């Protein structure tokens, strides 16, 4: 499956981008990168600390540079941070350099998946449900406008999602593909 393009996963926190991305990369024998983890590795600090010291704007600058760098690689699967689509430059880089897959999940599922996670700085100040609903209202149209494919992840195992992505991306590359 070397003829497949780069695959970029977008979607809200808790959609499963990192888990699904790792499995997808393994399935396709590709390198996997998580933009948030790459930022943390470069900074030697976790995302909450970066937000605390540099604010969201500082973090978004780092994220923009990382998205630009990762999308220029060949034969990769990249999981972006949930807010990466907020910048037009990121949306453009993702669209122009590979196939973009929106991992869609409901706010209810996000709440379940992020309830005990303290590594989510945007959820630490206020009502998480209100915050997630507000982010969904702003970001969902951007995810949809950027994506080549939308794949629902609610109440599904990661391997099932990966199988669907491989099948659908293969059809994008070769529409005559007969696989079910």
Beta strands, then each sheet from edge to edge (+ up, - down):
strand 1: 7-10
strand 2: 31-34
strand 3: 76-79
strand 4: 99-104
strand 5: 149-152
sheet 1: 2+ 3+ 1+ 4+ 5+
end
